[in-house]
Amino acid sequence: MKNFVVLLAAVLSVLAGCREQPGRGEPGATYRLAARPEVWRVIPRGQAEQAGFLAGDVVLLYNGTSVRSNDAVREAQLQVPAGTERVTVTVLRGEEEMQLEVGPGPLGVMPVSARYPSSLALALEDIMHQLGLFTDYDWLAALTGESFTFTANADVCRAWWPGGKAGVYLESLARVAGLKLVPLLDGTTEPSEAIRAALERGSRVLVAGGWPEYRADFWGVASRWNEAEKRVYGFTLDSPDELPLTGAVRAAYAVEAGEGWAEPEELLATVLDQALELNQTFADSGWKSGFDAFDLLIAGLDTVPFCPVCGPEESQACFDRLVWVAIADKESQLRFLEAMKVALPDQVPLLDEALGDIGAIVGKLEGVTRSGAQVELPADREKLKFVFTEIEVVENDLIAVYEELIGGL
């Protein structure tokens, strides 16, 4: 198993674009890395595309202000004086600094943080780095089911549909990834006190919920207890800084190192078993997954506004985020299965078949981003319904491939 991990670590560094790995021991290192202002994708027809931004560019200065995170970029954009027509943005491209000019307001890029939308996978990755364990976001996102299925809930903002069932497979994920999880909430102790006690024992603590504003339902990592405020602080998705737990915490676990990763056959079989369940039968607590979720999305394209929670002004942004997260999840799925090709050479033909189907889905989703489809226009909604129906058909083909793969493991 050790040789497998060493080999895959080398392969994953290539598959993930040589993604830098944070060092051991420091809470939040993974979050700071993910929140840096690096471009993942340039949005078609946006001002960044016109200005010449490229994927991989790292924003260093915005209108003369040094920025080290996506939050800092947003803050600098708010500080641009009224009436300003052009803003200079300094980016690092490779080893060269370049200056690009844009108008004030959003750049028209998807930051690298959007490439890692699973708050649970990122939280576990951060904790596993603290424990000095081998870890990989794509493996963890696959084990949560987030990158292998589409989820939807008619009662919540549609921008946050993907990942809505995160945590369903936390117990099996912990077993396969070599972790021990100890629940901290027993219904008798106030959540912040239970987390404080675990932190004082030196435990790494995984937390679901309680984060401020739109991050309220995310998973994250508790880092310290503030005695003066009587409050827990920690890290969660899309922020490089410690944030307070201000709301209701729905789950918390002390996390310890276990026996290490399972063999690759068990890893892949676990992921595919869960994918089959999520795509075919799993629906509870208002959340639908797989084909039921696609049907809800397609039916949602008959409603105006598309996002009834946010209304017509935000519906396009909700839809756009939904598509970009779907692309990020599918690309994560591709990277996971590419790694499995290295670990399981006997399964390469079937894995290649699955990769071909997933690549086709990514192509269709990218076509949606390039089309500029407006989700509130009836003609565009009909086109989008057709595209997502096609994607659902390809997903159905993938089910047969997953079943054959499981049979060969």
C-alpha positions as CSV (number, residue, x, y, z in Angstrom):
1,M,0.0,0.0,0.0
2,K,2.8,2.4,0.8
3,N,4.2,2.0,-2.8
4,F,0.7,2.7,-4.2
5,V,0.5,5.9,-2.2
6,V,3.9,7.1,-3.2
7,L,3.2,6.4,-6.9
8,L,-0.2,8.1,-6.8
9,A,1.2,11.1,-5.0
10,A,3.5,11.6,-7.9
11,V,0.8,11.1,-10.5
12,L,-1.6,13.4,-8.7
13,S,0.8,16.2,-8.7
14,V,0.7,16.1,-12.4
15,L,-3.1,15.5,-12.7
16,A,-3.8,18.4,-10.4
17,G,-1.6,20.8,-12.3
18,C,1.2,20.5,-9.8
19,R,-1.0,22.0,-7.1
20,E,1.1,23.1,-4.2
21,Q,0.7,21.2,-1.0
22,P,0.6,23.0,2.4
23,G,2.8,21.8,5.1
24,R,1.9,19.7,8.1
25,G,0.4,21.1,11.3
26,E,-1.0,24.5,10.5
27,P,-4.8,24.8,10.5
28,G,-6.1,26.7,7.6
29,A,-3.2,26.2,5.2
30,T,-5.3,24.4,2.6
31,Y,-7.9,27.2,2.8
32,R,-5.3,30.0,2.3
33,L,-3.9,28.1,-0.7
34,A,-7.4,27.7,-2.2
35,A,-8.4,31.3,-1.6
36,R,-5.5,32.9,-3.4
37,P,-6.6,35.1,-6.3
38,E,-5.6,32.7,-9.1
39,V,-7.6,32.4,-12.2
40,W,-9.2,28.9,-12.8
41,R,-11.3,29.8,-15.8
42,V,-11.8,33.0,-17.8
43,I,-15.6,33.6,-18.3
44,P,-16.5,33.8,-22.0
45,R,-17.3,37.3,-23.3
46,G,-16.4,38.9,-20.0
47,Q,-14.0,41.8,-19.6
48,A,-11.2,39.5,-18.4
49,E,-11.3,37.7,-21.7
50,Q,-11.1,41.0,-23.6
51,A,-8.3,42.2,-21.4
52,G,-6.2,39.0,-22.1
53,F,-6.4,37.2,-18.7
54,L,-5.4,33.5,-18.9
55,A,-6.0,30.5,-16.6
56,G,-3.2,30.4,-14.1
57,D,-2.8,34.1,-13.8
58,V,-2.4,35.2,-10.1
59,V,-3.6,38.7,-9.3
60,L,-1.0,40.6,-7.3
61,L,-2.3,44.2,-7.4
62,Y,-5.8,45.6,-8.1
63,N,-5.8,49.3,-8.9
64,G,-2.5,49.6,-7.0
65,T,-3.7,47.7,-3.9
66,S,-1.9,44.5,-3.0
67,V,-4.3,41.5,-2.9
68,R,-3.5,38.1,-1.4
69,S,-7.0,36.5,-1.5
70,N,-10.2,36.6,-3.4
71,D,-11.8,38.5,-0.5
72,A,-9.0,41.1,-0.8
73,V,-9.8,41.5,-4.6
74,R,-13.5,42.0,-3.8
75,E,-12.6,44.6,-1.2
76,A,-10.3,46.4,-3.5
77,Q,-13.0,46.5,-6.2
78,L,-15.3,48.2,-3.7
79,Q,-12.7,50.9,-3.0
80,V,-12.4,52.1,-6.6
81,P,-13.5,55.8,-6.7
82,A,-16.8,56.5,-8.4
83,G,-16.3,57.6,-12.0
84,T,-13.2,55.5,-12.6
85,E,-13.3,54.2,-16.1
86,R,-10.2,51.9,-16.2
87,V,-8.4,49.9,-13.6
88,T,-4.9,48.4,-13.8
89,V,-4.5,44.8,-12.6
90,T,-1.1,43.4,-12.1
91,V,-0.9,39.6,-12.5
92,L,1.8,37.0,-12.2
93,R,1.9,34.8,-15.3
94,G,4.6,32.1,-14.8
95,E,7.5,34.1,-13.6
96,E,6.6,37.3,-15.3
97,E,4.5,40.2,-13.9
98,M,2.1,41.7,-16.4
99,Q,-0.3,44.7,-16.3
100,L,-3.8,44.4,-17.7
101,E,-6.5,47.0,-17.9
102,V,-10.2,46.4,-17.1
103,G,-13.2,48.4,-16.1
104,P,-14.2,48.6,-12.4
105,G,-16.3,45.8,-11.0
106,P,-16.1,42.0,-11.4
107,L,-13.2,40.8,-13.5
108,G,-15.1,38.1,-15.3
109,V,-13.0,35.1,-14.0
110,M,-13.7,32.0,-11.9
111,P,-11.1,31.9,-9.2
112,V,-9.2,28.7,-8.4
113,S,-11.3,28.3,-5.2
114,A,-14.2,27.4,-7.5
115,R,-12.3,24.4,-8.7
116,Y,-12.7,22.9,-5.3
117,P,-16.4,23.4,-4.4
118,S,-16.7,20.6,-1.9
119,S,-16.5,22.2,1.6
120,L,-16.4,18.7,3.2
121,A,-13.5,17.4,1.0
122,L,-11.5,20.6,1.6
123,A,-12.1,20.5,5.3
124,L,-10.9,16.9,5.5
125,E,-8.0,17.7,3.3
126,D,-6.9,20.5,5.7
127,I,-7.2,18.2,8.7
128,M,-5.4,15.4,7.0
129,H,-2.5,17.8,6.2
130,Q,-2.5,18.8,9.9
131,L,-2.2,15.1,10.8
132,G,0.6,14.6,8.3
133,L,-1.4,12.1,6.2
134,F,-1.4,11.6,2.5
135,T,-4.5,13.2,1.1
136,D,-6.1,14.5,-2.1
137,Y,-9.1,16.6,-2.7
138,D,-10.4,14.6,-5.7
139,W,-10.3,11.3,-3.8
140,L,-12.2,12.9,-0.9
141,A,-14.8,14.6,-3.1
142,A,-15.3,11.3,-4.8
143,L,-15.8,9.5,-1.5
144,T,-18.4,12.1,-0.4
145,G,-20.3,11.5,-3.6
146,E,-20.2,15.2,-4.4
147,S,-18.1,14.9,-7.6
148,F,-20.0,11.8,-8.7
149,T,-23.6,12.9,-8.6
150,F,-25.8,15.9,-9.1
151,T,-28.1,17.0,-6.2
152,A,-31.0,19.3,-6.0
153,N,-33.6,20.7,-3.6
154,A,-36.6,22.7,-4.6
155,D,-36.6,24.6,-1.4
156,V,-33.1,26.1,-1.4
157,C,-31.1,28.5,-3.5
158,R,-30.2,26.8,-6.7
159,A,-26.7,28.2,-6.7
160,W,-25.9,25.8,-3.8
161,W,-27.6,22.6,-5.1
162,P,-24.3,20.6,-5.7
163,G,-23.0,19.2,-2.5
164,G,-26.3,19.3,-0.8
165,K,-26.0,15.7,0.4
166,A,-22.4,16.0,1.6
167,G,-21.8,14.0,4.8
168,V,-24.1,11.1,3.9
169,Y,-21.1,8.9,3.4
170,L,-18.8,10.4,6.0
171,E,-18.5,7.1,8.0
172,S,-17.4,5.1,5.0
173,L,-15.2,7.9,3.8
174,A,-13.4,7.9,7.1
175,R,-12.8,4.2,6.9
176,V,-11.5,4.2,3.4
177,A,-9.3,7.3,3.9
178,G,-7.9,6.0,7.1
179,L,-9.5,8.3,9.7
180,K,-11.2,8.0,13.0
181,L,-14.2,10.2,13.6
182,V,-15.6,10.8,17.1
183,P,-18.9,12.6,17.3
184,L,-18.8,15.6,19.7
185,L,-22.5,16.6,19.8
186,D,-24.5,14.4,22.1
187,G,-27.5,16.7,22.7
188,T,-26.5,17.5,26.2
189,T,-23.5,19.8,25.8
190,E,-23.7,23.2,24.0
191,P,-21.9,22.7,20.6
192,S,-19.3,25.5,21.1
193,E,-18.4,24.0,24.5
194,A,-18.0,20.5,23.1
195,I,-15.7,21.9,20.3
196,R,-13.7,24.0,22.8
197,A,-13.1,20.9,25.0
198,A,-11.9,18.9,22.0
199,L,-9.6,21.7,20.9
200,E,-8.1,21.9,24.4
201,R,-7.4,18.1,24.2
202,G,-5.4,18.8,21.0
203,S,-7.9,17.3,18.6
204,R,-8.5,18.3,15.1
205,V,-12.2,19.2,14.8
206,L,-14.4,18.9,11.7
207,V,-17.5,21.2,11.9
208,A,-20.7,21.3,9.8
209,G,-22.7,24.6,9.9
210,G,-22.5,27.6,12.0
211,W,-20.4,29.7,9.7
212,P,-21.3,33.4,9.0
213,E,-23.5,34.6,6.1
214,Y,-23.7,32.5,2.9
215,R,-21.2,30.0,4.3
216,A,-23.8,29.0,7.0
217,D,-24.2,25.4,6.0
218,F,-20.6,24.7,4.9
219,W,-18.2,22.2,6.4
220,G,-15.0,23.6,7.9
221,V,-12.3,23.2,10.5
222,A,-12.3,24.6,14.0
223,S,-9.0,26.2,14.9
224,R,-9.2,27.9,18.3
225,W,-11.4,29.0,21.2
226,N,-11.6,32.8,21.9
227,E,-12.1,33.0,25.6
228,A,-13.0,36.8,25.6
229,E,-15.8,36.2,23.1
230,K,-16.7,32.7,24.3
231,R,-16.7,31.7,20.6
232,V,-15.1,29.1,18.3
233,Y,-13.1,30.3,15.3
234,G,-12.0,28.3,12.3
235,F,-11.7,28.0,8.6
236,T,-14.1,27.2,5.8
237,L,-14.5,27.4,2.0
238,D,-13.7,30.6,0.1
239,S,-11.9,32.4,2.9
240,P,-8.2,32.5,3.9
241,D,-9.0,34.0,7.3
242,E,-10.3,32.6,10.5
243,L,-14.1,33.1,10.8
244,P,-16.3,32.9,13.9
245,L,-18.9,30.2,14.4
246,T,-22.0,32.5,14.8
247,G,-24.9,30.2,13.9
248,A,-26.2,26.7,14.5
249,V,-23.7,23.9,14.3
250,R,-25.3,20.8,13.0
251,A,-22.4,18.3,13.4
252,A,-18.9,18.2,14.8
253,Y,-16.3,15.5,15.0
254,A,-12.9,15.0,16.5
255,V,-10.6,13.6,13.8
256,E,-7.7,11.3,14.4
257,A,-5.4,9.3,12.1
258,G,-6.4,5.7,11.5
259,E,-4.7,2.9,9.6
260,G,-4.2,4.7,6.3
261,W,-5.8,4.5,2.9
262,A,-7.6,1.4,1.8
263,E,-6.4,-0.6,-1.2
264,P,-7.3,1.0,-4.6
265,E,-9.9,-1.7,-5.4
266,E,-11.8,-0.9,-2.2
267,L,-11.4,2.9,-2.8
268,L,-12.9,2.7,-6.3
269,A,-15.6,0.2,-5.4
270,T,-16.7,2.4,-2.5
271,V,-16.9,5.4,-4.7
272,L,-18.8,3.6,-7.5
273,D,-21.2,1.9,-5.1
274,Q,-22.1,5.2,-3.6
275,A,-22.5,6.8,-7.1
276,L,-24.9,4.0,-8.1
277,E,-27.0,4.6,-5.0
278,L,-27.0,8.4,-5.3
279,N,-27.9,8.3,-9.0
280,Q,-30.7,5.7,-8.8
281,T,-32.4,5.6,-5.4
282,F,-31.2,8.1,-2.8
283,A,-33.5,10.9,-1.8
284,D,-34.3,12.3,1.6
285,S,-34.8,15.4,3.7
286,G,-35.9,17.4,0.6
287,W,-32.7,16.6,-1.3
288,K,-32.9,14.6,-4.5
289,S,-29.8,13.1,-6.3
290,G,-28.9,11.7,-9.6
291,F,-31.7,11.3,-12.1
292,D,-34.3,12.7,-9.7
293,A,-32.1,15.8,-9.4
294,F,-31.7,16.2,-13.1
295,D,-35.5,15.9,-13.5
296,L,-35.9,18.7,-10.9
297,L,-33.4,20.9,-12.7
298,I,-35.1,20.4,-16.1
299,A,-38.5,21.1,-14.5
300,G,-37.0,24.2,-12.9
301,L,-36.1,25.5,-16.3
302,D,-39.9,25.9,-16.8
303,T,-40.2,28.2,-13.8
304,V,-39.7,32.0,-13.7
305,P,-37.7,33.1,-11.9
306,F,-35.3,30.2,-12.2
307,C,-34.3,30.5,-8.6
308,P,-37.5,31.3,-6.6
309,V,-35.4,31.7,-3.5
310,C,-33.3,34.6,-4.9
311,G,-35.7,36.0,-7.4
312,P,-35.2,37.2,-11.0
313,E,-32.3,39.6,-10.3
314,E,-30.1,36.8,-9.0
315,S,-31.4,33.8,-11.0
316,Q,-28.8,34.1,-13.7
317,A,-26.0,34.2,-11.2
318,C,-27.5,31.2,-9.4
319,F,-27.7,29.3,-12.7
320,D,-24.1,30.3,-13.7
321,R,-22.7,29.1,-10.4
322,L,-24.6,25.8,-10.7
323,V,-23.0,25.2,-14.1
324,W,-19.5,26.1,-13.0
325,V,-19.7,23.9,-9.9
326,A,-20.9,21.0,-12.1
327,I,-17.9,21.5,-14.4
328,A,-15.6,21.6,-11.4
329,D,-17.1,18.4,-10.0
330,K,-16.8,16.6,-13.3
331,E,-13.2,17.6,-13.8
332,S,-12.5,16.3,-10.2
333,Q,-14.2,13.1,-11.3
334,L,-11.9,12.9,-14.3
335,R,-8.8,13.4,-12.2
336,F,-9.9,10.7,-9.7
337,L,-10.5,8.2,-12.4
338,E,-7.2,9.0,-14.2
339,A,-5.5,8.2,-10.9
340,M,-7.3,4.9,-10.7
341,K,-6.0,4.0,-14.2
342,V,-2.5,4.1,-12.7
343,A,-3.5,2.1,-9.6
344,L,-5.7,-0.4,-11.5
345,P,-4.2,-1.1,-15.0
346,D,-6.5,-4.1,-15.5
347,Q,-9.5,-1.7,-15.5
348,V,-8.1,0.8,-18.0
349,P,-10.4,0.0,-20.9
350,L,-13.6,0.5,-18.8
351,L,-12.1,3.5,-17.0
352,D,-11.3,5.1,-20.4
353,E,-14.9,4.5,-21.4
354,A,-16.1,6.3,-18.3
355,L,-13.6,9.1,-18.9
356,G,-14.9,9.5,-22.4
357,D,-18.5,9.9,-21.1
358,I,-17.5,12.4,-18.4
359,G,-15.4,14.4,-20.9
360,A,-18.5,14.6,-23.1
361,I,-20.5,16.0,-20.2
362,V,-17.8,18.6,-19.5
363,G,-17.9,19.6,-23.1
364,K,-21.7,20.1,-23.0
365,L,-21.4,22.1,-19.8
366,E,-18.7,24.3,-21.2
367,G,-20.9,24.8,-24.3
368,V,-23.5,26.2,-21.9
369,T,-21.0,28.7,-20.5
370,R,-19.9,29.8,-24.0
371,S,-23.4,30.1,-25.3
372,G,-24.3,33.0,-23.0
373,A,-27.7,31.4,-22.5
374,Q,-30.0,33.6,-20.4
375,V,-32.0,31.5,-18.0
376,E,-35.0,33.9,-18.0
377,L,-35.4,33.9,-21.8
378,P,-38.0,31.2,-22.9
379,A,-36.0,30.2,-26.0
380,D,-32.8,29.8,-24.1
381,R,-34.6,27.8,-21.4
382,E,-35.8,25.3,-24.0
383,K,-32.2,25.0,-25.3
384,L,-30.9,24.4,-21.8
385,K,-33.5,21.8,-21.1
386,F,-32.4,19.9,-24.2
387,V,-28.7,20.1,-23.1
388,F,-29.4,18.8,-19.6
389,T,-31.6,16.1,-21.0
390,E,-28.6,15.0,-23.1
391,I,-26.4,15.1,-20.1
392,E,-28.8,12.9,-18.2
393,V,-28.7,10.3,-21.0
394,V,-24.9,10.2,-20.8
395,E,-25.1,9.8,-17.0
396,N,-27.3,6.8,-17.6
397,D,-24.7,5.3,-19.8
398,L,-22.1,5.9,-17.0
399,I,-24.2,3.8,-14.7
400,A,-23.7,0.7,-16.9
401,V,-20.0,1.4,-16.9
402,Y,-19.8,1.7,-13.1
403,E,-21.7,-1.6,-12.7
404,E,-19.3,-3.4,-15.0
405,L,-16.3,-1.8,-13.2
406,I,-17.6,-3.0,-9.8
407,G,-18.0,-6.5,-11.2
408,G,-14.4,-6.6,-12.2
409,L,-13.0,-5.4,-8.9
